[in-house]
C-alpha cells in the first residue's frame, strides 16, 4: 500500500478567502494567498482532511483533469452540449455545423496544399502538377479541397435557406443573419480567389471575366477590380494578392465571424420550427375550459 501523502499532487490549491486559514486572509500560513488543501486548517479538521484524501484518490490525475481544474473547461463544454433546444429541432438544424465542418476540412487540406504551392505565374501550375502527380496522396488532398469548396457553398446556401424559411432571421437574431450574409460573401470570395491559383487557361480566363464583371459594378466596382488585379494585367502581382487574400485574410475573417455567429447562437438559442406552437403555461390556462 503506497503512502497516501505521496499520492496527492502538490499543486492542488485554491485562493484563500478572507478570514480563512491562519486568520490573516493569507491562507494557512504559506503567506502567498492560497490554501494548501492537504494541510488541516480550523475549517478542514482531520475528518475533513481524511475525506479530502479519499476524494483525491479518486480524482483524475490525467491531463484532461489537470487542464479542467485550471480552466473550468468542462463546465463550458457541458453547458454547450447539454443546452436546451426547442421542441421539433430536426436534421435541418445540423446544416450550420455541417458548413463549419466543411470549412474546417478546407482549412486543414489548404495547409497541406500550401506546403507545395508556389504563388508565381511561372511556378504555380508546375507546383500543382507536381503535387498532383508526385506527392503521396497529393491528388486526393487537392481533390478534397476542390470539391470541399463546392460542398461548403452548397451547405451554406442550404443553411441560409433553413434559417430563412424557419423565420430565424427575425428579432432578436437579425445581427446573426447579417453576420451570416457577410460569411456567405466571404465564402464566395474564397471561391473566387482560389480559382485563379492553379493558373491554367481556365482559371486565368475565368478570373479575367470575374474581374471585368467586378469593374462594371457601381461606384466602387472599378477601384475594387484595380485592387484585385494589382496591376495593368492579370499576372505575378495578381496571383500573389489572390493567394494572400485566399489563405490569410479571408480565412481569418471567417474564423472570427464564425466565433461571433456561434456566440450569438448559444446566447439566443435556436428558433423552433414554424409548425411548433408554444403551449400556454398551466398557470395561464382557464380552469373552466378543458
Ligand atoms: C461559415 C458559415 C456558417 C456557419 C459555420 C454557420 C453556423 C451556424 C450554426 C452551427 C448554427 C446553429 C444552428 C443551425 O445549424 O441551424 C447557426 C445558426 C444560424 N445561422 Fe449560421 N452559419 C453560417 C452561415 C450563415 C449564413 C450565410 C446565414 C444567413 C445569411 C446564417 C444565419 C444563421 C441564423 C439566423 C442562425 C440562427 C438559427 C436559429 O435561431 O434557428 N448563418 N449557424
Boltz pocket constraint, residues with backbone or C-beta under 6 A from the ligand:
constraints:
  - pocket:
      binder: B
      contacts: [[A, 92], [A, 93], [A, 94], [A, 95], [A, 96], [A, 97], [A, 99], [A, 100], [A, 103], [A, 156], [A, 159], [A, 160], [A, 162], [A, 163], [A, 166], [A, 168], [A, 169], [A, 173], [A, 176], [A, 177], [A, 178], [A, 179], [A, 180], [A, 181], [A, 183], [A, 184], [A, 258], [A, 261], [A, 265], [A, 269], [A, 270], [A, 271], [A, 272]]
      max_distance: 6.0
